[in-house]
């Protein structure tokens, strides 16, 4: 947290650098504005600035102290704890008090585990396990922002010991080698969302700062980068203001990290006379407190906001939330952070004891929240995604293990994406229970030559999907007992104005960028090809369409309604029903595809919306049973009740051909 917490001087006697304090202020400002959606499209790069600053400052502090023979590991850890824990723990306590009143069951369970991670300095790894297709949105996690602080804390544990143990002649080459290796792994794992949270794949950013600090220690000044300074400063300011998501993975981060390093090396003393820099420096003074408090405020609001028709919260609301965060941050800085930082500690034992007791108390509170209350536990099945048979998890080839079927010789195969998975509980509860298996992969419709990148833009996932589906065809050829194939898929990419698809032709994977309407014929051709392959093997085929998509998180709306939690959006219909007009508007691409399937692919479609929707609204509950886990997936109880009400098994047997 050296990158975030302001330390005007250190024991090596380094003078206060206004430019570094301004860097902190700039970084936290763009992060806060980005999180609030206020005109800084790449403000997430502020965290990368923090990492470089952190590596630079902590390395300079430790290396100088070791060189002067006055470094003490216990002293270092004590000073870090005294500096960082009080403000962090006050924030955690406040968030712990508010969480039960504002979070649903799933979010509260995840939050409790995030608290455990915060106390044990491994929030990044806790959050890494909370990523995935069915996991809650990032904007709903009140302690999401602590992943970056955890990485800095992990640096604090490792760096001093490395510098103490390593010979001084190896400091620079070791730092350069570790930085290069980490950067190589970071780029090699492009598209893997867990790369975002891992310490080893972030070491290169901290390492850049460390290399800069060690270089200055040897050279004494950064005059060599004087000519690069203007370009670096322009890049540092401009990059967060540009929409950079479309750039190849890691390029924006590398650019702003190098720009930050140049600014650090330049040590521009004249900056303290520039009014804008001094203003940013004042923000830098409270950067640690502001970073701590701004995100929980935004996350609590996002939990209550349901966003009808996909709308962001009003700008006035977001500005007010940022203003509230700034006010709370100033209060935390003045009442907790600064007084404790400046307070002399004559006896360390009481301070250490207070820290241990506070840590244990917060940890136990987090574990208690993760366990949940009886009322939330009763609702938990309705917020649990229906992934299919227990233990049946996606792989690179067809799910053919015994955990992916209910009989040794299944007669029905359920094939498709997560919208095939959520039909499994309904079929399994049908009477008489059919012998069936599932071949499913999230985001992977049953096409053998066409797919789309995952939600993170990972094109490799599209190629893996095609390979998976080709393995399903091979599996069906070897299993004549399977006489009926039920296809299901969301086809959500057809609803977007543009789409990227991966097409397999002649053994190669080609990437195509489509405008609205161009994917319709391509998808119908792919469906016709799949149906033709299946019927050539003597299989009967039917397609089950998705339930109506909600223009808001229906599952969260239903839970908040049942538990009496605060909801911010007056436009939501009673009972969290989906307006028919909203459904047809948001799904017009997929609905046009369903209309064309029967004629173009000669395939019957089972329409769940025909049962759930009237002319005005689409039901999201049946007999008091909530159907949805999010905006488009059924939960397991909902799958069972809906399959019974629409006679899903009977329709499959009648319409498959």
Secondary structure, 3 states (H helix, E strand, C coil): CCCCCCCCCCCCCCCCCHHHHHHHHHHHHHHHHHHCCCCCCCCCHHHHHHHHHHHHHHHHHHHHHHHCCCCCHHHHHHHHHHHHHHHHHHHHHHHHHHHHHHCCHHHHHHHHHHHHHHHCCCHHHHHHHCCCCCCCCHHHCCCCCHHHHHHHHHHHHHHHHHHHHCCHHHHHHHHHHHHHHHHHHHHHCCCCHHHHCCCCCCHHHHHHHHHHHHHHHHHCCCHHHHHHHHHHHHHHHHHCCCCCCCCCCCHHHHHHHHHHHHHHHHCCHHHHHCHHHHHHHHHHHCHHHHHHHHHHHHHHHHHHECCHHHCCCCHHHHHHHHHHHHHHHHHHHHHHHHHHHHCCCCCHHHHHHHHHHHHHHHHHHHHHHHHCCHHHHHHHHHHCECCCCCCCCCCCCCCCCHHHECCCCCCEEEEECHHHHCCHHHHHCCCCCCCEEEEECCCCCCCCCEEECCCCCCHHHHHHHHHHHHHHHHHHHHCCCCCEEEEECCCHHHHCCEEEEEEEECCEEEEEEEECCHHHHHHHHHHHHHHHHHHHCCCEEEEECCCCCCCCCHHHHHHHHHHCCCCECCCCCHHHCEEHHHHHHHCHHHHHHHHHHHHHCCCCEECCHHHHECCCEECCEECCEECECCCCCEEHHHHHHHHHHHCHHHHHHHHCC
